[in-house]
Amino acid sequence: MEILMDDIQDILKILPHRYPFVLIDRIVEVKPGESVIAMKNVTFNEPYFQGHFPGQRVMPGVLSLESLAQTTAFLMLYELDDPLKKNMFISGLDKVRFRRLITPGGQLILHIRLLNKKLNLYKFSGTCTVNDKIAVEALISSNLVDRMEV
């Protein structure tokens, strides 16, 4: 089944992240339990561009990885009856490669594929492309856990 979610409110019903730390703008395609494609528009007014780096604005590599991680979380939380009762936490990153800089005006296309699942442990393959060129790639391990009540 393929699904398109272009309303951020639909994404916020699945992910626990909130502004300014929601790093997914749209879900392009979901194949439940298999894969997801998401999109993030990188705009000039992102808060981190004020200091990273003022003379040559570059999206921090760790935030591109966070975009990938949020996309993995969306894939798994999407299947739950009450997704906001769970969290996905990164437990490992392997084979991370930063292939090109991500700058304002870029549109990240985030591709996530579930590789395997054992109990509450998940392993994903992820790539982040800009203009059809790989900017970031990684193997991401995550844990699905109960969300703490506050």
C-alpha positions in Angstrom: 0.0 0.0 0.0 1.4 3.4 -0.9 0.3 6.5 1.0 1.1 10.2 0.6 1.0 12.6 3.6 1.7 16.2 2.6 0.1 17.7 5.7 2.5 18.3 8.5 -0.4 17.8 11.0 -0.7 14.2 9.8 3.0 13.6 10.5 2.7 15.2 13.9 0.0 12.6 14.8 2.7 9.9 14.3 6.0 11.5 15.4 6.6 12.9 18.9 8.9 15.6 17.6 7.8 19.3 17.6 9.0 22.6 16.2 11.9 23.4 15.8 13.0 19.8 15.7 10.6 18.2 13.3 12.9 17.4 10.4 10.4 15.8 7.9 8.0 18.0 5.9 6.2 15.4 3.8 5.7 11.6 3.5 5.9 10.8 -0.2 5.3 7.0 0.1 4.9 4.4 2.8 5.0 0.7 2.4 4.0 -0.4 5.9 6.6 -2.6 7.5 8.9 -2.3 4.5 10.0 1.2 3.4 9.2 4.9 3.5 10.2 7.9 1.4 10.0 11.4 3.1 11.0 14.9 2.1 12.6 17.8 4.0 12.9 21.2 2.5 16.0 22.9 3.6 15.2 26.6 3.9 17.5 29.6 4.5 15.8 30.5 7.7 16.5 27.2 9.6 17.7 28.1 13.1 21.0 26.2 12.8 22.1 28.3 9.7 22.8 31.3 12.0 25.9 29.6 13.3 26.7 26.7 11.0 28.4 28.4 9.1 27.5 32.1 8.6 29.8 32.5 5.6 28.9 29.2 4.0 25.6 27.8 5.4 25.7 24.0 5.6 23.1 21.7 7.2 24.9 19.9 10.1 25.6 16.3 9.3 24.1 15.2 12.6 20.8 16.8 11.6 20.7 15.0 8.2 21.1 11.8 10.3 18.3 12.9 12.6 16.1 13.4 9.5 16.8 9.8 8.5 16.1 8.7 12.1 12.8 10.5 12.2 11.9 8.8 8.9 12.7 5.4 10.5 10.5 6.3 13.5 7.7 7.3 11.2 7.8 3.9 9.4 7.5 1.9 12.6 5.2 4.2 14.5 2.8 4.5 11.6 1.6 0.9 12.1 0.6 1.4 15.7 -2.9 2.2 17.0 -1.5 4.9 19.3 1.9 5.9 18.0 2.4 8.7 20.5 2.6 6.1 23.3 6.0 4.9 21.8 9.3 6.3 20.9 12.1 5.1 18.6 15.6 5.8 19.9 18.8 5.4 17.8 21.0 2.7 19.3 23.6 2.7 16.6 24.9 4.1 13.3 27.1 2.1 10.9 28.7 2.8 7.6 27.8 6.5 7.8 29.0 8.4 4.8 28.6 12.1 4.0 28.9 12.4 0.3 28.0 16.1 -0.4 27.1 19.3 1.5 23.5 20.1 2.1 22.8 23.8 1.7 19.8 26.1 1.8 17.4 25.6 -1.1 18.0 21.9 -1.1 15.3 19.3 -0.9 16.2 16.2 1.0 14.6 13.0 -0.2 14.9 10.5 2.6 14.7 6.8 1.6 14.4 4.2 4.5 14.2 0.5 4.1 13.6 -1.9 7.0 16.3 -4.6 6.9 15.3 -6.6 9.9 13.4 -6.6 13.2 14.0 -8.7 16.3 11.7 -8.0 19.3 11.9 -4.2 19.8 15.2 -3.9 17.9 15.2 -2.6 14.3 17.9 -2.2 11.6 17.4 0.1 8.6 19.2 1.2 5.5 18.9 4.9 4.8 19.9 7.4 2.2 19.4 11.1 1.9 19.5 12.5 -1.7 19.6 16.0 -3.0 19.0 16.5 -6.7 19.1 12.7 -7.2 22.6 12.5 -5.7 23.4 10.8 -2.5 24.3 13.3 0.2 24.2 10.9 3.2 23.9 7.2 3.7 23.9 5.0 6.8 22.8 1.8 8.5 20.6 2.8 11.5 19.8 0.7 14.5 16.9 1.7 16.7 14.8 0.5 19.7 11.1 0.9 20.0 10.2 1.7 23.6 7.3 2.9 25.7 7.1 6.7 25.9 7.6 8.2 29.3 4.6 9.9 30.7 5.3 13.5 31.7 
